[in-house]
């Protein structure tokens, strides 16, 4: 015989209150924004994030051959990414909080303008170095400084965009809305190599100025056409004291750092690998790099938009399959010196990391309470960005031998796979499920003095 439920769980009550409040906020925005305006707004955000994603792959593809012409070492080249990533880790959360006070549009505009400025300045510094307008000793510091503008100010666009979507979607619509915005950056990484290949005919730096112009056009579109008639609604929230060393998520933080470090190996070294192992000239290396990056990006999109959406397996299984695909990528780089197999390897890399990243991230989300979702997302996001900070280490490995980074990548994949099985937290990720029926019942039933 079941006893009547007399006292609701306080956690369920708090979760129900959050759901009711988020629904009310979305409905408030719905009353002042037409469906057509909402579709237009989401489309504008999508295009803006595609632009930023395209810029990232343009930089990854073109910088290695240009850095050789500038006389920069592999360590110096990877340090450009490392410094920007370190700044990004610190500032992304800050700008996300600022968007709660200032509104989403100002932070998005600031981020896009900073991205456009940083990209154009970075290209100008490289052009000045190639033309000897800038002293050789000043080129590297100026590259770091111009790239850091993106990490310092441009890191606000993505969290502000996701918050804009969250403001205007009910809990039932949230996953679809945020997933659409998230996939925009991935689509940008896919079209970026095509843009770079098209404009590289004019010059290797032409894609930089084109992407910068596109970002300025996106900022103007947001300024004139993005509806934001009201600032973010002031509301109480359950304060979270979740820390990165909390035993519920520490294994996920360690896993995120390891996975992101491994994922940077092909991104940061394949351009040099093509030049040094395949003996491709620097002028042609950018084209080879673009083909490889495009295959990786398209495979990652396939993983995110097709496999994860249609193949219903657990987060742990998805992560394990992803680790296996990434391990196969490192093995092909170690065993083959032909361009065709290496393109296949890069596709496996995109597929693997495209499966593993959402797999363990969703596992982390399912390991904490509902009011800690924002906190765990920020912690895991910051840990994932830390992989690029290891760029100089990967650069040192590459200078020993082009094969050492890929041996390191393979070893990391094996270590992460073992860690998945040895850690009870990772092994049981997602086993404890949210009692949705209880939450819905609590949300619909008034509770005295709640």
C-alpha positions as CSV (number, residue, x, y, z in Angstrom):
1,X,0.0,0.0,0.0
2,X,1.4,3.4,-1.0
3,X,1.3,6.1,1.6
4,X,0.0,9.5,0.6
5,X,2.6,12.1,-0.2
6,X,2.3,14.7,2.5
7,X,5.5,16.7,2.2
8,X,7.0,17.5,-1.3
9,X,10.7,17.2,-1.7
10,X,12.3,20.7,-1.3
11,X,14.5,20.1,-4.3
12,X,11.5,19.3,-6.5
13,X,9.7,22.4,-5.2
14,X,12.7,24.6,-6.2
15,X,13.0,22.9,-9.6
16,X,9.3,23.4,-10.2
17,X,9.6,27.1,-9.3
18,X,12.4,27.5,-11.8
19,X,10.4,25.9,-14.5
20,X,7.4,28.1,-13.8
21,X,9.5,31.2,-13.8
22,X,11.3,30.3,-17.0
23,X,8.0,29.6,-18.7
24,X,6.7,33.0,-17.5
25,X,9.7,34.8,-18.8
26,X,9.4,33.2,-22.2
27,X,5.7,34.0,-22.3
28,X,6.5,37.7,-21.4
29,X,8.9,37.9,-24.4
30,X,6.3,36.2,-26.5
31,X,3.8,38.9,-25.9
32,X,6.1,41.7,-27.1
33,X,7.8,39.8,-29.9
34,X,6.0,38.3,-32.9
35,X,6.8,34.8,-34.1
36,X,8.2,36.3,-37.3
37,X,10.5,38.5,-35.2
38,X,11.6,35.5,-33.1
39,X,12.5,33.5,-36.2
40,X,14.4,36.4,-37.6
41,X,16.2,36.9,-34.4
42,X,17.3,33.3,-34.2
43,X,18.4,33.4,-37.8
44,X,20.5,36.5,-37.2
45,X,22.2,34.8,-34.2
46,X,22.8,31.7,-36.3
47,X,24.5,33.6,-39.1
48,X,26.7,35.5,-36.6
49,X,27.9,32.4,-34.9
50,X,28.6,30.7,-38.2
51,X,30.8,33.7,-39.0
52,X,32.8,33.2,-35.8
53,X,33.2,29.5,-36.4
54,X,34.4,30.1,-39.9
55,X,37.0,32.5,-38.6
56,X,38.4,29.9,-36.3
57,X,39.0,27.4,-39.0
58,X,40.4,30.0,-41.4
59,X,43.0,30.8,-38.7
60,X,43.8,27.2,-38.0
61,X,44.3,26.4,-41.7
62,X,46.3,29.5,-42.8
63,X,48.5,30.2,-39.8
64,X,50.9,27.2,-40.0
65,X,52.2,28.0,-43.5
66,X,52.3,31.7,-42.8
67,X,54.1,31.2,-39.5
68,X,56.8,29.3,-41.4
69,X,57.2,32.2,-43.8
70,X,57.5,34.6,-40.8
71,X,60.1,32.4,-39.2
72,X,58.0,31.4,-36.2
73,X,58.5,28.0,-34.5
74,X,55.8,25.5,-33.9
75,X,55.8,26.4,-30.2
76,X,55.3,30.1,-30.9
77,X,52.5,29.4,-33.3
78,X,50.6,27.2,-30.8
79,X,51.3,29.8,-28.1
80,X,49.1,32.3,-30.1
81,X,46.1,29.9,-29.5
82,X,47.2,29.1,-25.9
83,X,47.2,32.7,-24.7
84,X,43.8,33.5,-26.3
85,X,42.3,30.4,-24.8
86,X,43.6,31.2,-21.4
87,X,42.0,34.7,-21.6
88,X,38.8,33.2,-22.9
89,X,38.5,30.8,-19.9
90,X,38.6,33.7,-17.5
91,X,36.4,36.2,-19.4
92,X,33.5,34.1,-20.9
93,X,31.8,33.7,-17.6
94,X,32.2,37.4,-16.8
95,X,30.5,38.5,-20.0
96,X,27.7,36.0,-19.5
97,X,27.0,37.7,-16.2
98,X,27.2,41.1,-17.7
99,X,24.6,40.2,-20.3
100,X,22.2,39.6,-17.4
101,X,22.6,43.2,-16.4
102,X,23.2,45.1,-19.6
103,X,21.0,43.0,-21.9
104,X,22.0,40.4,-24.5
105,X,22.4,42.7,-27.5
106,X,25.2,45.0,-26.1
107,X,27.3,42.0,-25.2
108,X,26.8,40.3,-28.5
109,X,27.7,43.5,-30.4
110,X,30.8,44.0,-28.3
111,X,31.9,40.5,-28.9
112,X,31.4,40.6,-32.7
113,X,33.1,44.0,-33.0
114,X,36.0,42.7,-31.0
115,X,36.2,39.5,-33.1
116,X,36.2,41.6,-36.3
117,X,38.9,44.0,-34.9
118,X,41.0,41.2,-33.7
119,X,40.8,39.3,-36.9
120,X,41.7,42.3,-39.1
121,X,44.6,43.4,-36.8
122,X,46.0,39.8,-36.7
123,X,46.0,39.7,-40.5
124,X,47.6,43.2,-40.7
125,X,50.4,42.2,-38.3
126,X,51.2,39.1,-40.4
127,X,51.1,41.2,-43.6
128,X,53.4,43.7,-42.0
129,X,55.8,40.9,-41.0
130,X,55.8,39.4,-44.5
131,X,56.4,42.8,-46.1
132,X,59.0,43.8,-43.5
133,X,56.9,46.8,-42.5
134,X,57.1,45.6,-38.9
135,X,60.4,44.6,-37.2
136,X,60.7,40.8,-37.0
137,X,61.1,40.9,-33.2
138,X,57.8,42.7,-32.8
139,X,55.7,40.4,-35.0
140,X,55.1,37.6,-32.5
141,X,54.1,39.9,-29.5
142,X,51.8,41.8,-31.8
143,X,50.2,38.6,-33.0
144,X,49.6,37.6,-29.3
145,X,48.2,41.0,-28.5
146,X,45.8,41.2,-31.5
147,X,44.5,37.6,-30.9
148,X,44.0,38.4,-27.2
149,X,41.4,41.0,-28.1
150,X,39.2,38.2,-29.2
151,X,39.7,36.2,-26.0
152,X,39.2,39.3,-23.9
153,X,36.1,40.9,-25.5
154,X,34.9,38.5,-28.1
155,X,34.2,35.7,-25.7
156,X,30.9,37.3,-24.7
157,X,29.0,36.7,-28.0
158,X,28.4,33.0,-27.6
159,X,27.1,33.0,-24.0
160,X,25.0,36.1,-24.6
161,X,23.5,34.4,-27.7
162,X,22.6,31.3,-25.8
163,X,21.1,33.4,-23.0
164,X,19.1,35.4,-25.6
165,X,17.6,32.1,-26.8
166,X,17.0,30.9,-23.3
167,X,15.1,34.1,-22.4
168,X,12.7,33.4,-25.3
169,X,12.2,29.7,-25.1
170,X,10.1,27.7,-22.6
171,X,11.8,24.7,-20.9
172,X,10.2,22.4,-23.5
173,X,11.7,24.4,-26.3
174,X,15.0,25.1,-24.7
175,X,17.0,22.1,-26.0
176,X,16.0,22.7,-29.6
177,X,16.7,26.4,-29.4
178,X,20.1,26.1,-27.7
179,X,21.1,23.2,-29.9
180,X,20.4,25.3,-33.0
181,X,22.6,28.1,-31.8
182,X,25.3,25.6,-30.7
183,X,25.3,23.9,-34.1
184,X,25.9,27.3,-35.9
185,X,29.5,27.5,-34.7
186,X,30.0,23.9,-35.9
187,X,28.6,24.8,-39.3
188,X,31.0,27.7,-39.4
189,X,33.9,25.4,-38.9
190,X,32.7,23.4,-41.9
191,X,32.3,26.4,-44.3
192,X,35.4,28.1,-43.1
193,X,37.8,26.0,-45.1
194,X,35.7,26.6,-48.2
195,X,35.9,30.4,-47.6
196,X,39.6,30.2,-47.0
197,X,40.1,28.2,-50.2
198,X,38.0,30.6,-52.3
199,X,39.7,33.8,-51.1
200,X,43.2,32.3,-50.8
201,X,43.4,32.6,-54.5
202,X,43.7,36.3,-54.0
203,X,46.1,35.9,-51.1
204,X,46.5,33.9,-48.0
205,X,45.4,36.9,-45.9
206,X,42.3,37.7,-48.0
207,X,40.1,35.3,-46.0
208,X,40.9,37.2,-42.8
209,X,39.6,40.5,-44.1
210,X,36.6,38.9,-45.6
211,X,35.6,37.2,-42.3
212,X,36.2,40.5,-40.5
213,X,33.9,42.3,-42.9
214,X,31.3,39.6,-42.5
215,X,31.5,40.0,-38.7
216,X,31.0,43.8,-39.0
217,X,27.9,43.1,-41.2
218,X,26.6,40.7,-38.6
219,X,27.0,43.3,-35.9
220,X,25.2,45.9,-38.0
221,X,22.4,43.4,-38.6
222,X,22.1,42.7,-34.9
223,X,22.1,46.5,-34.1
224,X,19.3,47.3,-36.5
225,X,17.2,44.1,-36.8
226,X,17.6,42.0,-33.6
227,X,14.5,42.6,-31.4
228,X,15.3,43.2,-27.7
229,X,12.7,45.6,-26.4
230,X,13.1,44.6,-22.8
231,X,16.2,43.9,-20.7
232,X,16.7,40.6,-19.0
233,X,14.0,40.1,-16.3
234,X,15.3,40.5,-12.8
235,X,14.6,37.3,-10.9
236,X,15.7,35.4,-7.8
237,X,17.5,32.2,-8.3
238,X,18.9,29.4,-6.3
239,X,22.5,30.2,-5.6
240,X,24.9,27.4,-6.5
241,X,28.1,26.7,-4.7
242,X,29.2,24.1,-7.2
243,X,33.0,24.0,-7.5
244,X,35.2,22.3,-10.0
245,X,36.5,20.0,-7.3
246,X,33.1,18.8,-6.2
247,X,33.3,15.0,-6.2
248,X,30.2,14.7,-8.4
249,X,31.9,16.5,-11.3
250,X,35.7,16.4,-10.7
251,X,36.0,13.3,-12.9
252,X,34.2,15.1,-15.7
253,X,36.5,18.1,-15.3
254,X,39.6,15.9,-15.6
255,X,38.0,14.1,-18.6
256,X,37.2,17.4,-20.3
257,X,40.8,18.7,-19.9
258,X,42.2,15.5,-21.3
259,X,39.7,15.3,-24.2
260,X,40.2,18.9,-25.2
261,X,44.0,18.6,-25.0
262,X,43.8,15.5,-27.3
263,X,41.4,17.3,-29.7
264,X,43.9,20.2,-30.3
265,X,46.6,17.8,-31.6
266,X,45.3,17.5,-35.2
267,X,44.0,21.0,-35.2
268,X,47.3,22.6,-34.3
269,X,49.8,20.2,-36.0
270,X,48.2,18.9,-39.2
271,X,49.4,21.9,-41.3
272,X,53.0,21.3,-40.1
273,X,52.5,17.6,-40.6
274,X,51.6,18.1,-44.3
275,X,54.6,20.2,-44.9
276,X,57.2,18.1,-43.0
277,X,56.0,14.5,-43.6
278,X,54.2,14.9,-47.0
279,X,56.8,17.5,-48.1
280,X,54.1,19.9,-49.2
281,X,55.3,23.4,-50.0
282,X,54.0,26.2,-47.6
283,X,52.0,27.8,-50.5
284,X,50.1,24.5,-51.0
285,X,49.9,23.5,-47.4
286,X,47.0,25.8,-46.7
287,X,44.9,24.1,-49.4
288,X,45.8,20.6,-48.0
289,X,44.9,21.9,-44.5
290,X,41.5,23.2,-45.6
291,X,40.6,19.9,-47.1
292,X,41.6,18.1,-43.9
293,X,39.8,20.6,-41.7
294,X,36.6,20.5,-43.8
295,X,36.5,16.7,-43.6
296,X,36.9,16.9,-39.8
297,X,34.3,19.6,-39.4
298,X,31.7,17.8,-41.6
299,X,32.2,14.6,-39.7
300,X,31.7,16.5,-36.4
301,X,28.5,18.0,-37.7
302,X,27.3,14.6,-38.8
303,X,27.9,13.3,-35.3
304,X,26.1,16.2,-33.6
305,X,23.2,16.6,-36.0
306,X,22.6,13.1,-37.1
307,X,24.1,10.4,-34.9
308,X,23.4,12.0,-31.5
309,X,19.9,13.0,-32.6
310,X,18.9,9.6,-34.1
311,X,21.0,6.9,-32.4
312,X,19.5,6.3,-29.0
313,X,22.4,5.0,-26.9
314,X,23.6,6.1,-23.5
315,X,26.0,9.0,-22.9
316,X,28.7,6.6,-21.8
317,X,28.4,4.5,-24.9
318,X,28.4,7.6,-27.1
319,X,31.6,8.8,-25.4
320,X,33.3,5.4,-25.7
321,X,32.6,5.2,-29.4
322,X,33.9,8.7,-29.8
323,X,37.2,7.8,-28.0
324,X,37.6,4.8,-30.3
325,X,37.2,6.9,-33.4
326,X,39.7,9.5,-32.1
327,X,42.2,6.6,-31.3
328,X,41.9,5.4,-34.8
329,X,42.8,8.9,-36.1
330,X,46.0,8.9,-34.1
331,X,46.9,5.4,-35.3
332,X,46.5,6.4,-39.0
333,X,48.7,9.5,-38.5
334,X,51.4,7.2,-37.0
335,X,51.2,4.6,-39.7
336,X,50.5,6.4,-42.9
337,X,52.3,9.1,-44.8
338,X,49.7,9.5,-47.6
339,X,47.3,12.4,-47.9
340,X,44.2,10.2,-48.6
341,X,44.4,8.1,-45.4
342,X,45.2,11.3,-43.4
343,X,42.0,12.9,-44.6
344,X,40.1,9.8,-43.4
345,X,42.0,10.1,-40.1
346,X,40.9,13.8,-39.7
347,X,37.3,12.8,-40.5
348,X,37.5,10.2,-37.7
349,X,38.9,12.8,-35.4
350,X,35.9,15.1,-36.1
351,X,33.5,12.2,-35.7
352,X,35.1,11.0,-32.5
353,X,35.4,14.3,-30.7
354,X,31.9,15.3,-32.1
355,X,30.5,12.2,-30.3
356,X,32.6,12.2,-27.1
357,X,32.2,15.8,-26.2
358,X,28.4,15.9,-26.0
359,X,28.4,12.4,-24.5
360,X,30.4,13.3,-21.4
361,X,29.0,16.8,-21.1
362,X,25.4,15.4,-20.9
363,X,26.7,12.9,-18.3
364,X,28.0,15.7,-16.2
365,X,24.7,17.5,-16.5
366,X,22.8,14.4,-15.3
367,X,25.1,14.1,-12.3
368,X,24.1,17.4,-10.6
369,X,20.9,19.0,-9.4
370,X,18.6,21.1,-11.7
371,X,19.6,24.4,-10.1
372,X,23.3,23.6,-10.7
373,X,23.0,23.2,-14.5
374,X,24.3,26.6,-15.3
375,X,27.2,26.2,-12.9
376,X,28.2,22.8,-14.3
377,X,28.0,24.1,-17.9
378,X,30.3,26.9,-17.1
379,X,32.8,24.7,-15.3
380,X,32.9,22.0,-18.1
381,X,33.0,24.7,-20.8
382,X,36.0,26.4,-19.1
383,X,37.7,23.0,-18.7
384,X,37.1,22.2,-22.3
385,X,38.8,25.5,-23.4
386,X,41.9,24.6,-21.4
387,X,43.0,22.2,-24.1
388,X,44.3,25.0,-26.2
389,X,46.4,26.2,-23.3
390,X,48.5,23.0,-23.8
391,X,49.4,24.2,-27.3
392,X,53.0,25.0,-26.5
393,X,53.5,21.6,-25.0
394,X,52.2,20.0,-28.2
395,X,54.5,22.3,-30.1
396,X,57.5,21.1,-28.1
397,X,56.4,17.5,-28.8
398,X,56.2,18.2,-32.5
399,X,59.7,19.7,-32.6
400,X,61.0,16.4,-31.2
401,X,59.2,14.5,-34.0
402,X,56.0,15.1,-36.0
403,X,54.8,11.7,-34.7
404,X,55.2,12.4,-31.0
405,X,52.0,14.5,-30.6
406,X,49.9,11.7,-32.2
407,X,51.4,9.1,-29.9
408,X,50.5,11.4,-27.0
409,X,47.0,11.7,-28.5
410,X,46.6,8.0,-28.7
411,X,47.9,7.5,-25.2
412,X,45.4,10.1,-23.9
413,X,42.5,8.3,-25.6
414,X,43.5,5.0,-24.0
415,X,43.9,6.7,-20.6
416,X,40.5,8.4,-20.9
417,X,38.9,5.1,-21.9
418,X,40.4,3.4,-18.8
419,X,39.3,6.4,-16.7
420,X,35.7,6.0,-17.9
421,X,35.7,2.4,-16.5
422,X,37.7,3.0,-13.3
423,X,35.7,6.1,-12.2
424,X,32.3,5.2,-10.6
425,X,31.1,8.7,-11.4
426,X,31.9,8.4,-15.1
427,X,30.8,4.8,-15.3
428,X,27.4,5.5,-13.7
429,X,26.8,8.8,-15.4
430,X,23.1,9.2,-16.1
431,X,22.0,6.3,-14.0
432,X,20.2,8.6,-11.5
433,X,17.3,10.0,-13.5
434,X,15.2,13.0,-12.7
435,X,11.7,12.2,-11.5
436,X,9.9,14.3,-14.1
437,X,6.4,13.2,-13.1
438,X,7.0,14.3,-9.5
439,X,8.4,17.7,-10.8
440,X,5.3,18.2,-13.0
441,X,3.0,17.3,-10.2
442,X,4.7,19.7,-7.8
443,X,4.7,22.4,-10.4
444,X,0.9,22.1,-10.9
445,X,0.1,21.7,-7.1
446,X,0.3,24.9,-5.0
447,X,2.4,24.3,-1.9
448,X,1.7,26.3,1.2
449,X,4.5,28.6,2.5
450,X,6.7,27.5,-0.4
